[in-house]
């Protein structure tokens, strides 16, 4: 029986690409934390920098799970949780940018729906697809 495009196993490509992206972003959280501090909602306890570093650690950990075939499915679920967990920060950033330049508003608003395909891709990895 032939597989359809919806169930085709694409191998490790999607997971490796997601791992690389998360690892890169995780490193950026430490290399340039100021850019991420503004994404942290003020309502969260503690300092924005602690949340920035914590989310950087989480991104690096999820990248590691995705990079190893034995933990890839768990990494897919962890990536879904991570993407859902940072979504409020993206909403907060978009809200704070409501009076910014049109370019900044467009970027912050575009990030919101773009997370949906990332969450779905992480789910496909978790299902072994």
KAUR-V273544 format. One record per helix or strand. SS is the DSSP state (alpha for helix, beta for strand). FROM is the first residue (numbers start at 1). LEN is the number of residues. If there is no record, write none. Layout:
BEGIN
SS;FROM;LEN + SS;FROM;LEN
END
This chain:
BEGIN
alpha;13;19 + alpha;34;4 + alpha;48;20 + alpha;69;28 + alpha;102;25
END
